[in-house]
Amino acid sequence: MAVLVETTVGDLVFDLYTKERPRACSNFLKLCKSKYYNFNLFFSIEANFVAQSGDPLGTGRGGESIFRRIYGDQARYFEMETLPPIRHTKLGTLSFVNNGDNMIGSQFFVTLSENITFLDEKHCVFGELTEGFETLSILNETICDKNNRPYQEVRIMHTIVLDDPFPDPKGLTYPSRSPSPDESMINTKRIGVDESVIDEEGNLPAEALEEEIAAREARAKAHVLEMVGDLHFAEEKPADNVLFVCRLNAVTTEDDLAIIFGRFGEILSCEIIKDRVTGASLQYAFIEFANRASCEEAFFKMDNVLIDDRRIHVDFGQSVCRNKDWRKQR
């Protein structure tokens, strides 16, 4: 069962798992037929991760299920289906966003990479992309700000249901024409869909320019640190094979982390930082992998994972003190 989603950067065609996820698919199909998604922004795009839409407010805090129109406010969200398990293994996996307590509404995302399996069981997979991979590639290359919001608007313009196996609920009616965009949709203070991200003189928008200025200031500060001896050279970078892990449970040990993260590749070192006096865990650690690829895979798959009843946060190491040559000379 297929749906065509027309966007400002191209078309996407999804096949839905109507047998495995009947309630989720029915919700999506009826929302599409209601023209609910028309003019919705792709308000968050993270390269090689996901592109998220389905919130008319474009904030990530809006949206509702089709069942609210039938049963009222108590049905704004409904419980997501989890059986049979379906994993986020394919490029272009279509999934409803878990709004908390395993409840879903209208917000959805499309995966921009394969094997993003740490999303499994957290969100509701209900379809996959079958046509429009060039459009997906354009989404993945969209220029975004530091909050993953595109500088230039990317919108869903129209949705066309090619096949709907589910009967329409009693009392549910559909508009005869597409709704007109309201003022809030037009005045987003972003670059419009018919405008260029770079102006005629080749300049970036103000926000992107501010980020470039901030980057230059950071480089200037790095030169100062080089002069006072805190860096070997101004462009010195943290090791790209070191993962920073925080929000650990105090009872978690280095051996525990080595076992858990070892499935991504060979680990050269695993160190939980401890209080110098008491020896108690400060609840963050550095894990050094044998290569960058293993570190990146762990980064994409382990953030917000539950370890010893604590949801950890992972990031790439930001400290040059983890560089071996630096440690030898300190």
Backbone bond lengths (Angstrom), bond angles and torsions (degrees), N, CA, C in turn:
res aa  C-N    CA-C-N  psi(-1)  N-CA   C-N-CA  omega(-1)  CA-C   N-CA-C  phi
1 M - - - 1.450 - - 1.524 108.71 -
2 A 1.326 117.49 123.18 1.463 120.23 -167.69 1.523 112.29 -117.31
3 V 1.349 113.67 152.78 1.460 122.48 174.92 1.528 107.90 -132.85
4 L 1.325 115.88 133.75 1.450 122.21 174.81 1.525 108.45 -98.39
5 V 1.321 115.84 124.26 1.460 121.56 178.22 1.526 107.45 -112.75
6 E 1.332 116.05 112.69 1.452 121.80 179.79 1.528 108.51 -91.47
7 T 1.331 116.32 121.74 1.464 121.15 -179.99 1.526 109.53 -117.41
8 T 1.312 115.85 172.81 1.463 120.33 179.98 1.516 112.50 -73.69
9 V 1.337 118.14 -8.42 1.473 120.32 178.54 1.528 111.71 -115.76
10 G 1.347 117.19 5.13 1.460 119.89 179.38 1.517 111.68 139.86
11 D 1.324 115.36 178.26 1.461 121.38 -176.55 1.518 112.31 -99.93
12 L 1.334 114.64 148.29 1.463 123.11 176.23 1.526 107.88 -127.75
13 V 1.323 116.77 132.64 1.463 120.98 176.60 1.528 108.55 -118.10
14 F 1.327 115.48 125.06 1.458 121.01 -177.60 1.523 110.33 -115.33
15 D 1.324 115.43 137.51 1.459 121.60 166.45 1.523 107.64 -94.75
16 L 1.326 116.29 134.47 1.460 120.87 -176.32 1.523 110.93 -102.95
17 Y 1.328 115.92 146.99 1.464 122.16 178.82 1.528 108.67 -88.26
18 T 1.321 115.27 72.81 1.464 119.54 -172.79 1.531 112.99 -68.43
19 K 1.317 117.74 -27.39 1.466 120.00 179.07 1.526 111.26 -79.54
20 E 1.330 116.05 -39.78 1.459 120.11 -176.36 1.535 111.92 -81.98
21 R 1.335 117.40 -31.09 1.467 122.47 -176.59 1.536 110.14 -132.04
22 P 1.330 118.10 61.48 1.469 120.16 -173.57 1.532 113.82 -61.65
23 R 1.321 117.48 -40.85 1.468 119.47 -176.30 1.539 110.35 -71.65
24 A 1.317 117.07 -42.11 1.461 120.72 178.37 1.530 110.40 -64.26
25 C 1.322 116.95 -43.60 1.462 120.78 -179.14 1.525 111.29 -66.30
26 S 1.317 116.50 -40.71 1.463 119.95 177.37 1.523 110.11 -61.05
27 N 1.322 116.80 -42.85 1.466 121.52 178.21 1.528 110.63 -58.80
28 F 1.328 116.89 -47.11 1.459 121.35 -178.06 1.526 111.20 -65.73
29 L 1.319 116.36 -44.51 1.462 120.24 -178.28 1.528 111.66 -64.09
30 K 1.320 116.85 -43.17 1.468 119.59 -179.41 1.528 111.40 -69.31
31 L 1.340 117.38 -35.14 1.465 120.17 175.38 1.527 110.40 -64.66
32 C 1.332 116.00 -39.49 1.464 119.97 177.98 1.527 110.70 -64.21
33 K 1.329 116.62 -44.94 1.458 120.91 -179.90 1.525 111.63 -66.89
34 S 1.330 116.32 -25.84 1.464 121.15 176.77 1.524 111.90 -81.49
35 K 1.345 116.36 -1.84 1.465 123.45 -177.87 1.531 111.21 61.28
36 Y 1.315 115.22 28.77 1.462 121.68 -177.85 1.530 111.26 -65.51
37 Y 1.320 116.55 -33.74 1.463 120.57 -174.72 1.533 113.43 -86.61
38 N 1.331 116.85 -6.52 1.459 119.17 -179.40 1.527 110.88 -59.80
39 F 1.317 116.55 129.14 1.471 126.01 179.09 1.529 113.43 74.74
40 N 1.322 117.86 4.15 1.465 119.29 175.60 1.519 110.04 -64.98
41 L 1.326 116.14 139.64 1.455 121.98 176.84 1.526 111.47 -80.99
42 F 1.310 116.34 150.14 1.459 120.39 157.14 1.533 103.95 -84.17
43 F 1.332 115.09 92.61 1.463 120.12 -169.16 1.526 113.29 -84.50
44 S 1.317 117.22 -12.23 1.462 120.76 178.22 1.525 109.14 -143.52
45 I 1.329 116.04 120.59 1.463 121.44 177.72 1.527 108.24 -131.26
46 E 1.314 115.99 116.17 1.464 121.58 176.66 1.521 108.10 -111.15
47 A 1.310 115.74 118.73 1.462 121.02 -176.30 1.521 111.00 -55.21
48 N 1.330 115.47 134.82 1.470 123.18 178.80 1.523 112.10 61.23
49 F 1.347 116.22 22.46 1.466 119.11 178.25 1.528 108.82 -133.23
50 V 1.329 119.08 -90.82 1.462 120.57 -179.35 1.526 110.92 -144.16
51 A 1.346 115.24 156.70 1.461 123.79 169.30 1.521 106.57 -117.38
52 Q 1.327 117.00 124.10 1.464 121.53 -170.46 1.523 111.50 -114.38
53 S 1.334 115.76 138.88 1.459 122.62 179.75 1.536 108.31 -150.12
54 G 1.332 115.38 -166.86 1.461 119.47 175.90 1.515 114.92 93.16
55 D 1.346 117.43 9.05 1.458 122.20 177.07 1.523 107.86 -117.38
56 P 1.334 118.93 110.10 1.467 120.11 -179.31 1.524 113.22 -58.60
57 L 1.340 117.16 -26.23 1.460 120.64 178.85 1.522 112.00 -76.68
58 G 1.325 116.61 -22.43 1.451 120.77 -179.36 1.516 113.65 70.03
59 T 1.318 116.86 24.76 1.471 121.09 -177.63 1.519 113.41 -113.58
60 G 1.334 116.72 -16.33 1.462 119.93 -173.87 1.520 112.53 88.98
61 R 1.336 117.19 1.23 1.463 120.68 -179.52 1.521 112.92 -116.89
62 G 1.326 116.75 1.82 1.458 120.31 -177.63 1.517 112.24 -107.53
63 G 1.330 114.57 -170.23 1.454 120.85 177.81 1.513 113.46 103.57
64 E 1.330 115.13 161.57 1.460 121.23 179.77 1.520 108.84 -162.51
65 S 1.312 115.78 159.60 1.460 120.36 177.23 1.526 109.93 -81.89
66 I 1.319 115.42 163.17 1.464 120.13 177.19 1.524 111.13 -64.73
67 F 1.341 115.83 -22.91 1.468 119.92 -175.11 1.528 112.17 -71.76
68 R 1.325 117.21 -17.76 1.466 119.59 175.47 1.519 110.48 -64.10
69 R 1.328 116.81 -34.82 1.463 120.58 -179.63 1.524 111.64 -69.53
70 I 1.315 114.67 -20.78 1.459 119.19 -177.40 1.526 111.75 -97.45
71 Y 1.333 116.22 -43.47 1.465 120.89 -171.75 1.534 114.20 -111.84
72 G 1.335 117.73 -4.63 1.453 119.12 177.99 1.517 113.39 98.38
73 D 1.343 115.52 -173.06 1.464 121.91 -172.46 1.517 114.11 -59.77
74 Q 1.331 117.42 -30.08 1.466 119.27 -178.33 1.526 112.04 -66.14
75 A 1.329 116.54 -13.36 1.468 120.78 -179.63 1.523 111.49 -109.51
76 R 1.345 116.12 25.26 1.470 118.45 177.95 1.523 110.31 -58.67
77 Y 1.322 116.52 -40.71 1.455 122.23 175.47 1.520 108.78 -121.21
78 F 1.326 116.34 161.02 1.454 120.85 174.55 1.518 109.07 -140.78
79 E 1.311 115.06 160.50 1.465 120.07 -173.83 1.519 110.73 -70.42
80 M 1.336 115.22 134.11 1.463 118.90 -177.60 1.528 110.90 -78.15
81 E 1.316 114.55 149.68 1.458 121.63 177.43 1.530 109.65 -82.16
82 T 1.295 116.20 137.89 1.480 120.12 -177.06 1.526 112.93 -121.58
83 L 1.314 118.21 -10.55 1.470 121.55 -178.54 1.517 109.71 -121.81
84 P 1.325 117.40 137.77 1.471 126.42 -5.12 1.529 110.84 -71.14
85 P 1.335 118.41 156.17 1.468 120.17 179.26 1.534 110.97 -63.31
86 I 1.318 116.48 134.84 1.467 122.05 174.69 1.519 106.92 -129.28
87 R 1.317 116.57 128.12 1.466 120.99 -172.00 1.535 112.10 -98.65
88 H 1.331 114.89 158.97 1.465 122.01 177.98 1.533 108.95 -87.36
89 T 1.318 116.22 64.11 1.468 120.06 -175.87 1.519 113.10 -98.01
90 K 1.324 117.58 -24.41 1.466 120.54 -173.53 1.523 111.69 -96.65
91 L 1.321 115.62 144.30 1.455 121.30 167.97 1.525 107.89 -62.34
92 G 1.333 117.03 128.15 1.458 120.14 -179.44 1.520 113.88 88.20
93 T 1.328 117.38 19.71 1.461 120.52 174.75 1.532 109.48 -65.56
94 L 1.321 116.53 133.15 1.463 123.23 -179.60 1.525 109.12 -102.58
95 S 1.345 116.60 125.90 1.458 119.63 -171.93 1.524 110.50 -144.35
96 F 1.335 115.96 138.50 1.460 120.62 173.14 1.523 109.68 -77.56
97 V 1.340 115.62 142.38 1.459 121.74 179.86 1.523 110.10 -78.31
98 N 1.315 115.61 131.26 1.461 121.75 174.69 1.532 108.29 -74.88
99 N 1.341 116.80 115.04 1.462 121.03 -178.49 1.526 112.82 -85.45
100 G 1.322 117.25 6.02 1.458 122.06 -177.47 1.512 110.28 115.57
101 D 1.324 116.26 141.13 1.475 121.49 -179.54 1.519 111.76 58.12
102 N 1.350 116.77 30.20 1.472 122.48 178.00 1.522 112.71 59.47
103 M 1.331 115.84 36.42 1.459 121.84 178.04 1.523 109.48 -111.06
104 I 1.334 116.27 140.71 1.458 121.57 -177.81 1.525 110.33 -127.58
105 G 1.345 114.73 157.19 1.459 120.80 179.60 1.515 110.41 -131.24
106 S 1.335 116.36 -104.60 1.457 120.49 -179.47 1.521 113.23 -116.71
107 Q 1.340 117.63 -18.87 1.465 119.95 -177.31 1.528 111.32 -68.50
108 F 1.322 114.69 137.31 1.462 120.28 -179.94 1.521 109.47 -141.59
109 F 1.315 116.17 166.72 1.458 120.75 172.93 1.525 109.83 -139.30
110 V 1.338 114.47 159.70 1.459 122.94 175.33 1.516 107.09 -119.18
111 T 1.319 117.45 130.63 1.464 119.70 -178.64 1.524 110.43 -75.68
112 L 1.329 115.63 141.35 1.461 122.74 -177.97 1.525 111.68 -107.22
113 S 1.317 115.86 13.60 1.457 121.13 178.35 1.528 107.92 -155.43
114 E 1.297 116.06 168.27 1.460 120.98 177.51 1.531 110.44 -90.40
115 N 1.319 114.93 158.43 1.472 122.94 169.62 1.531 113.50 55.22
116 I 1.341 115.60 49.54 1.470 119.59 173.02 1.529 106.31 -93.21
117 T 1.311 114.69 63.17 1.465 120.49 -167.46 1.520 114.27 -75.51
118 F 1.351 117.86 -11.49 1.462 116.85 178.06 1.532 111.10 -72.27
119 L 1.348 116.84 -8.70 1.462 120.85 174.05 1.527 111.82 -83.55
120 D 1.335 116.60 -11.61 1.462 120.67 -177.91 1.520 110.79 -58.51
121 E 1.325 115.42 139.61 1.465 124.71 177.53 1.525 112.92 68.94
122 K 1.331 117.58 -5.07 1.463 120.45 175.93 1.528 111.05 -95.08
123 H 1.333 115.95 -30.20 1.457 121.85 -178.83 1.528 108.54 -131.52
124 C 1.311 115.75 166.30 1.471 120.83 -169.11 1.521 111.82 -103.88
125 V 1.326 117.05 100.51 1.463 122.15 175.86 1.528 109.20 -70.71
126 F 1.356 116.04 128.57 1.469 117.53 179.37 1.525 113.12 -139.16
127 G 1.332 117.74 8.70 1.455 119.13 178.14 1.514 111.83 -175.67
128 E 1.329 115.50 -178.86 1.467 121.07 179.73 1.519 109.88 -151.08
129 L 1.326 115.42 152.18 1.454 121.69 178.23 1.528 110.00 -74.47
130 T 1.320 116.43 132.85 1.468 120.71 176.94 1.516 112.48 -116.45
131 E 1.335 117.01 -25.41 1.459 121.88 176.08 1.523 108.59 -141.01
132 G 1.339 115.65 146.05 1.454 119.87 177.64 1.515 113.66 105.09
133 F 1.321 116.74 28.43 1.466 119.27 -179.09 1.533 111.60 -68.76
134 E 1.323 117.42 -25.50 1.469 119.39 174.50 1.527 109.97 -66.48
135 T 1.334 115.75 -40.17 1.468 120.21 176.48 1.520 110.63 -63.72
136 L 1.318 116.25 -40.06 1.470 120.24 177.92 1.529 110.41 -62.19
137 S 1.318 116.30 -38.00 1.462 120.83 178.08 1.530 110.63 -64.37
138 I 1.333 116.80 -38.70 1.468 120.57 177.00 1.524 110.31 -63.72
139 L 1.327 116.55 -42.72 1.471 120.19 176.55 1.526 110.37 -58.14
140 N 1.312 115.59 -43.36 1.461 119.99 -177.10 1.524 112.25 -64.86
141 E 1.330 116.87 -27.43 1.461 121.29 -177.80 1.521 113.42 -96.14
142 T 1.332 116.40 6.50 1.461 120.77 -178.61 1.531 110.94 -62.45
143 I 1.320 116.30 136.14 1.470 121.44 178.43 1.520 108.87 -78.46
144 C 1.321 116.07 122.97 1.468 121.26 -175.39 1.523 110.49 -125.80
145 D 1.341 115.35 162.22 1.460 119.85 175.92 1.527 109.48 -84.32
146 K 1.342 116.56 -173.15 1.458 120.44 -175.52 1.522 112.66 -67.94
147 N 1.349 117.35 -14.51 1.471 121.39 177.40 1.522 111.78 -98.56
148 N 1.342 116.82 13.83 1.467 123.77 178.04 1.526 113.03 67.87
149 R 1.334 116.29 21.04 1.455 120.92 178.27 1.522 108.64 -97.47
150 P 1.338 118.50 125.63 1.467 120.35 -177.60 1.531 111.96 -59.84
151 Y 1.344 115.90 138.60 1.453 119.69 174.49 1.525 110.21 -64.93
152 Q 1.309 115.86 -39.28 1.457 120.41 176.92 1.517 109.29 -103.47
153 E 1.329 115.42 133.71 1.459 119.64 -177.27 1.530 111.63 -58.07
154 V 1.318 115.14 135.09 1.462 122.01 170.11 1.530 105.51 -121.81
155 R 1.330 116.31 117.72 1.468 120.35 -173.20 1.526 112.17 -124.03
156 I 1.329 113.90 154.42 1.464 121.24 165.10 1.524 106.52 -83.15
157 M 1.296 117.76 121.36 1.461 120.72 -179.23 1.525 112.40 -92.68
158 H 1.331 115.78 -33.15 1.463 118.47 -176.14 1.524 109.07 -162.94
159 T 1.312 116.97 150.64 1.466 122.04 173.58 1.525 108.80 -126.10
160 I 1.305 115.81 136.63 1.466 121.28 -179.74 1.521 108.92 -123.97
161 V 1.301 116.83 118.59 1.460 122.15 178.34 1.521 108.22 -83.23
162 L 1.329 116.18 114.18 1.461 120.67 -178.74 1.517 112.21 -81.75
163 D 1.329 116.00 -25.36 1.463 119.46 178.47 1.526 108.57 -160.67
164 D 1.311 116.73 132.16 1.463 121.95 179.44 1.529 108.64 -130.87
165 P 1.344 116.96 107.28 1.462 119.53 -178.05 1.525 113.83 -82.19
166 F 1.338 117.47 -4.43 1.461 120.58 -174.27 1.531 110.85 -100.63
167 P 1.327 117.39 132.79 1.473 119.61 177.15 1.523 110.45 -65.43
168 D 1.316 116.46 147.52 1.460 120.52 178.58 1.530 110.07 -72.24
169 P 1.330 117.08 133.31 1.471 120.05 178.36 1.520 111.18 -60.59
170 K 1.284 116.12 147.95 1.456 121.79 179.54 1.525 109.70 -62.18
171 G 1.304 116.19 131.55 1.453 120.99 177.55 1.514 114.11 92.47
172 L 1.331 117.36 -7.83 1.459 120.33 -179.90 1.522 109.30 -89.45
173 T 1.328 116.14 122.74 1.461 121.18 179.28 1.527 108.92 -117.07
174 Y 1.321 115.37 157.16 1.450 121.24 -178.45 1.529 110.31 -118.01
175 P 1.341 116.89 145.45 1.471 119.45 178.33 1.521 111.15 -67.51
176 S 1.329 116.24 149.22 1.462 120.96 -178.38 1.524 111.98 -80.18
177 R 1.330 116.40 -18.23 1.456 120.54 -179.67 1.527 109.52 -143.85
178 S 1.319 115.31 163.49 1.452 119.36 178.57 1.519 110.02 -66.97
179 P 1.335 117.93 139.88 1.465 120.40 178.61 1.522 110.80 -69.22
180 S 1.321 116.38 152.11 1.461 120.79 176.00 1.524 108.78 -81.21
181 P 1.333 117.64 144.40 1.471 119.07 178.48 1.524 110.65 -67.11
182 D 1.336 116.89 139.84 1.462 119.72 178.65 1.532 109.59 -86.87
183 E 1.327 115.97 176.92 1.460 121.59 -174.07 1.522 112.48 -62.57
184 S 1.353 116.11 -35.91 1.469 119.69 -179.07 1.516 111.31 -65.23
185 M 1.344 117.13 -29.28 1.454 120.81 178.51 1.527 111.20 -74.82
186 I 1.332 115.87 -29.42 1.457 120.01 -176.36 1.523 111.24 -84.38
187 N 1.333 115.89 -43.07 1.468 120.94 -176.12 1.528 110.90 -94.01
188 T 1.329 116.30 70.40 1.463 120.77 -178.39 1.526 112.70 -95.96
189 K 1.340 116.89 -5.56 1.468 122.55 -177.51 1.533 111.77 63.85
190 R 1.330 115.67 19.70 1.459 120.57 173.95 1.521 108.52 -109.81
191 I 1.311 116.39 170.74 1.458 120.15 177.65 1.520 108.78 -72.20
192 G 1.336 116.49 129.32 1.454 121.19 -175.92 1.518 112.68 -66.28
193 V 1.325 114.91 163.95 1.470 119.85 -176.87 1.517 111.88 -65.31
194 D 1.352 117.01 -23.59 1.465 120.45 -178.80 1.522 112.35 -101.44
195 E 1.345 116.70 11.89 1.453 120.92 179.35 1.527 109.72 -110.44
196 S 1.322 115.94 165.08 1.455 120.99 179.92 1.524 110.74 -93.96
197 V 1.337 115.81 144.03 1.461 120.09 177.23 1.523 110.12 -65.93
198 I 1.325 117.92 -34.87 1.462 123.38 179.85 1.523 108.33 -108.82
199 D 1.335 117.63 131.91 1.455 120.51 -176.18 1.527 111.79 -73.63
200 E 1.339 115.40 -179.13 1.462 120.65 -174.51 1.522 112.68 -61.65
201 E 1.333 116.83 -26.75 1.459 120.88 -179.26 1.518 112.30 -91.41
202 G 1.349 116.38 5.88 1.452 120.68 177.67 1.516 114.22 81.31
203 N 1.350 116.80 20.42 1.459 120.82 -178.41 1.517 111.93 -93.75
204 L 1.318 115.83 149.71 1.455 121.70 175.74 1.524 110.03 -79.97
205 P 1.369 118.73 160.17 1.461 120.49 174.16 1.520 110.94 -62.93
206 A 1.341 115.39 162.59 1.465 121.55 -173.24 1.520 112.47 -54.23
207 E 1.348 117.22 -44.16 1.464 119.81 -176.78 1.515 111.43 -65.46
208 A 1.341 115.76 -40.90 1.464 119.30 177.87 1.520 110.03 -66.27
209 L 1.347 115.90 -36.56 1.451 119.70 178.12 1.526 110.98 -64.10
210 E 1.339 116.56 -40.39 1.463 120.74 178.02 1.524 110.96 -60.76
211 E 1.329 116.36 -40.34 1.456 119.66 179.40 1.525 110.85 -66.06
212 E 1.344 116.26 -37.00 1.459 120.13 177.70 1.529 110.51 -65.42
213 I 1.346 116.51 -40.49 1.468 120.50 177.54 1.524 109.87 -62.53
214 A 1.357 116.16 -42.75 1.467 119.90 179.11 1.523 111.02 -61.73
215 A 1.333 115.84 -38.51 1.471 119.44 178.95 1.523 110.88 -65.33
216 R 1.329 116.24 -38.90 1.461 119.42 178.85 1.529 110.89 -66.51
217 E 1.351 116.07 -39.03 1.461 119.52 177.34 1.522 110.89 -62.70
218 A 1.334 115.97 -38.33 1.462 119.79 178.53 1.520 110.94 -63.36
219 R 1.342 115.60 -39.71 1.466 118.78 178.44 1.534 111.19 -65.96
220 A 1.346 114.88 -36.02 1.459 118.30 178.13 1.526 111.06 -65.13
221 K 1.331 115.99 -41.55 1.465 119.84 177.65 1.529 110.54 -63.80
222 A 1.325 116.36 -34.71 1.463 119.99 179.17 1.527 110.52 -63.27
223 H 1.332 116.62 -37.13 1.466 119.95 177.58 1.531 110.93 -64.37
224 V 1.346 116.26 -37.09 1.461 119.69 176.70 1.526 110.22 -63.92
225 L 1.338 116.71 -43.69 1.462 120.58 179.24 1.526 110.96 -62.95
226 E 1.321 115.66 -34.81 1.466 119.45 176.58 1.531 110.21 -63.48
227 M 1.332 115.33 -41.43 1.462 119.91 -177.98 1.521 112.67 -65.09
228 V 1.366 116.22 -35.93 1.465 118.88 -178.76 1.517 112.12 -90.61
229 G 1.339 117.17 -1.65 1.459 119.52 172.44 1.504 115.96 96.40
230 D 1.361 118.87 4.87 1.457 120.00 179.19 1.519 112.24 -82.12
231 L 1.323 117.10 -15.12 1.459 121.99 172.38 1.515 107.94 -129.37
232 H 1.334 116.45 146.07 1.461 119.82 174.78 1.519 110.38 -65.88
233 F 1.329 115.90 -43.18 1.450 121.10 179.30 1.517 107.80 -150.49
234 A 1.317 117.10 154.88 1.464 122.03 -168.86 1.521 113.48 -60.46
235 E 1.335 117.66 -33.40 1.462 120.19 -176.02 1.519 112.67 -94.09
236 E 1.339 116.81 14.73 1.460 119.41 179.87 1.526 109.85 -61.74
237 K 1.305 116.74 134.55 1.463 122.78 -177.24 1.523 110.66 -114.93
238 P 1.350 116.70 151.98 1.463 118.85 172.40 1.522 110.06 -62.52
239 A 1.313 115.91 153.67 1.465 120.11 177.96 1.521 109.87 -60.36
240 D 1.337 117.13 136.71 1.461 120.07 -176.71 1.522 113.02 -87.54
241 N 1.333 116.38 5.52 1.469 119.53 178.29 1.530 111.65 -113.96
242 V 1.342 116.13 16.15 1.469 120.73 -178.93 1.522 109.67 -112.58
243 L 1.327 115.50 128.80 1.456 121.87 180.00 1.530 109.76 -108.04
244 F 1.310 115.65 131.77 1.459 122.33 176.29 1.525 108.18 -94.55
245 V 1.329 117.08 129.71 1.458 122.45 -178.51 1.532 108.40 -124.67
246 C 1.317 117.35 128.00 1.465 119.91 179.56 1.529 110.65 -134.33
247 R 1.355 114.78 -179.76 1.472 122.90 -175.59 1.521 111.58 63.27
248 L 1.307 116.30 31.47 1.460 120.53 179.21 1.522 111.13 -73.85
249 N 1.310 115.49 153.66 1.452 120.55 168.81 1.533 108.01 -73.46
250 A 1.315 117.37 141.62 1.458 121.05 -177.90 1.524 112.50 -60.85
251 V 1.351 116.76 -22.71 1.463 119.80 -177.70 1.530 112.30 -85.34
252 T 1.328 117.34 -11.73 1.466 120.45 -179.47 1.523 110.20 -68.08
253 T 1.324 116.39 134.90 1.468 121.19 -177.68 1.521 111.09 -107.32
254 E 1.326 114.73 167.16 1.460 120.28 177.65 1.526 111.18 -63.91
255 D 1.332 116.39 -36.73 1.469 119.67 177.53 1.524 110.85 -63.31
256 D 1.348 116.22 -39.00 1.468 120.14 177.63 1.528 110.27 -59.14
257 L 1.334 115.81 -48.72 1.460 120.21 -178.34 1.522 111.22 -64.42
258 A 1.337 116.84 -39.83 1.464 120.45 -179.19 1.528 110.83 -61.74
259 I 1.320 116.30 -38.65 1.462 120.29 179.38 1.524 110.88 -69.52
260 I 1.350 116.41 -45.63 1.462 121.51 -176.52 1.528 111.34 -66.06
261 F 1.343 116.31 -45.85 1.460 119.96 -176.59 1.526 112.26 -85.00
262 G 1.326 116.99 -13.34 1.458 120.82 -178.86 1.513 114.07 -64.25
263 R 1.319 116.96 -18.67 1.471 118.96 -179.16 1.534 112.29 -71.67
264 F 1.338 116.42 -12.10 1.459 118.99 179.71 1.526 112.35 -92.35
265 G 1.326 117.16 -9.55 1.461 120.20 179.41 1.513 111.60 148.87
266 E 1.311 115.47 176.73 1.460 120.73 -177.75 1.529 111.18 -63.41
267 I 1.350 115.55 133.86 1.455 121.90 178.28 1.524 109.11 -105.79
268 L 1.332 115.86 126.29 1.459 120.75 178.80 1.526 111.80 -84.41
269 S 1.315 116.52 -35.45 1.464 120.36 178.01 1.514 109.91 -157.01
270 C 1.320 115.36 151.11 1.462 122.14 178.27 1.522 106.82 -141.93
271 E 1.321 116.35 114.10 1.459 119.69 -173.48 1.517 111.24 -131.21
272 I 1.324 116.13 118.28 1.464 121.24 170.52 1.533 107.35 -86.85
273 I 1.301 117.74 127.52 1.462 122.38 -178.24 1.531 108.96 -77.16
274 K 1.335 114.34 130.64 1.468 119.66 -174.08 1.520 111.51 -123.95
275 D 1.315 114.81 156.80 1.464 121.57 175.78 1.527 109.54 -62.94
276 R 1.331 116.76 131.45 1.461 120.26 -175.42 1.528 111.98 -66.29
277 V 1.317 116.92 -28.51 1.469 120.26 -176.49 1.513 111.53 -89.44
278 T 1.335 116.49 -52.49 1.474 120.32 -173.28 1.520 112.75 -89.88
279 G 1.340 117.00 -22.40 1.457 120.17 -176.14 1.513 113.30 78.56
280 A 1.341 116.94 5.55 1.461 120.89 -179.43 1.526 110.28 -75.44
281 S 1.313 116.00 147.78 1.455 121.35 179.09 1.522 110.64 -64.07
282 L 1.333 115.93 134.55 1.465 120.86 173.68 1.524 110.73 -89.61
283 Q 1.316 115.52 5.14 1.459 124.35 170.37 1.539 113.78 69.19
284 Y 1.322 115.20 30.07 1.460 119.20 167.51 1.529 108.24 -145.38
285 A 1.336 115.43 159.54 1.460 119.45 -172.47 1.518 110.95 -149.61
286 F 1.344 115.19 164.08 1.460 122.76 172.88 1.530 107.76 -121.95
287 I 1.331 114.99 130.74 1.464 120.57 178.49 1.522 107.72 -119.53
288 E 1.319 116.29 120.78 1.460 121.78 -178.67 1.523 109.67 -103.00
289 F 1.336 115.36 118.09 1.460 121.30 179.29 1.531 110.23 -92.67
290 A 1.315 114.51 163.00 1.462 119.71 179.78 1.524 111.87 -71.42
291 N 1.343 116.68 -23.31 1.461 118.96 179.86 1.527 110.29 -149.51
292 R 1.298 114.84 164.85 1.469 121.97 -176.30 1.523 112.01 -66.97
293 A 1.346 117.29 -38.49 1.465 120.73 -176.62 1.527 111.33 -59.34
294 S 1.317 116.67 -42.52 1.475 120.11 179.28 1.513 110.45 -64.37
295 C 1.324 116.17 -39.94 1.464 120.87 179.48 1.526 110.71 -63.43
296 E 1.322 116.82 -43.21 1.463 120.91 -179.83 1.518 111.72 -65.59
297 E 1.330 116.64 -40.07 1.462 119.74 179.18 1.525 110.55 -63.37
298 A 1.322 116.56 -42.54 1.461 120.70 177.77 1.524 110.90 -63.32
299 F 1.331 116.66 -39.43 1.464 121.26 179.03 1.525 110.65 -59.82
300 F 1.323 117.51 -46.77 1.455 121.13 -176.12 1.528 113.34 -72.56
301 K 1.337 116.69 -24.71 1.461 118.71 -172.58 1.524 114.98 -106.12
302 M 1.332 118.40 -13.96 1.463 119.00 -171.31 1.530 114.91 -109.15
303 D 1.317 118.41 -6.89 1.465 118.29 179.94 1.521 110.30 -66.04
304 N 1.331 115.24 134.89 1.474 123.29 178.39 1.527 113.39 69.44
305 V 1.333 116.88 15.26 1.463 120.75 176.79 1.537 109.18 -78.24
306 L 1.318 116.10 146.38 1.460 121.97 -178.53 1.531 110.38 -85.04
307 I 1.342 116.57 120.52 1.464 122.52 174.99 1.519 108.02 -130.68
308 D 1.318 116.25 120.16 1.469 121.51 -178.60 1.527 110.68 52.35
309 D 1.338 115.38 46.68 1.471 122.32 175.84 1.523 113.91 65.63
310 R 1.320 117.92 18.92 1.468 121.20 175.31 1.520 109.08 -128.53
311 R 1.323 117.02 134.29 1.459 120.58 177.52 1.525 108.65 -85.27
312 I 1.301 115.33 113.67 1.456 120.72 -174.49 1.528 111.16 -81.72
313 H 1.314 115.25 162.84 1.463 121.86 171.90 1.524 107.48 -123.33
314 V 1.329 116.58 136.74 1.459 120.32 178.92 1.522 109.94 -122.65
315 D 1.304 115.32 150.38 1.468 121.56 177.19 1.520 107.48 -154.57
316 F 1.311 116.25 165.07 1.449 118.96 175.47 1.515 109.37 -73.36
317 G 1.331 116.34 142.00 1.461 120.63 -178.97 1.516 111.56 -56.32
318 Q 1.344 116.70 134.40 1.461 121.11 -178.14 1.529 112.77 -108.75
319 S 1.308 117.16 0.50 1.461 120.03 -174.92 1.521 111.39 -106.92
320 V 1.354 116.24 131.68 1.462 119.23 178.10 1.515 111.35 -76.17
321 C 1.338 117.65 -8.71 1.463 119.24 178.96 1.520 111.26 -68.17
322 R 1.341 116.85 -11.09 1.468 119.70 176.59 1.530 110.86 -84.53
323 N 1.331 117.82 -10.20 1.469 120.41 176.88 1.518 109.60 -68.44
324 K 1.307 117.76 128.71 1.472 121.63 -174.86 1.520 111.96 -59.05
325 D 1.347 116.57 -45.95 1.460 119.22 -177.57 1.520 111.15 -63.87
326 W 1.271 117.12 -33.35 1.465 121.81 179.26 1.521 109.92 -68.40
327 R 1.340 116.03 -43.90 1.469 119.93 -177.93 1.533 109.95 -63.45
328 K 1.330 116.56 -35.99 1.470 119.51 -178.22 1.522 111.84 -64.13
329 Q 1.368 115.35 -29.72 1.453 118.28 -173.06 1.522 112.78 -98.72
330 R 1.285 119.21 -4.12 1.468 121.40 -179.68 1.511 110.22 -78.89
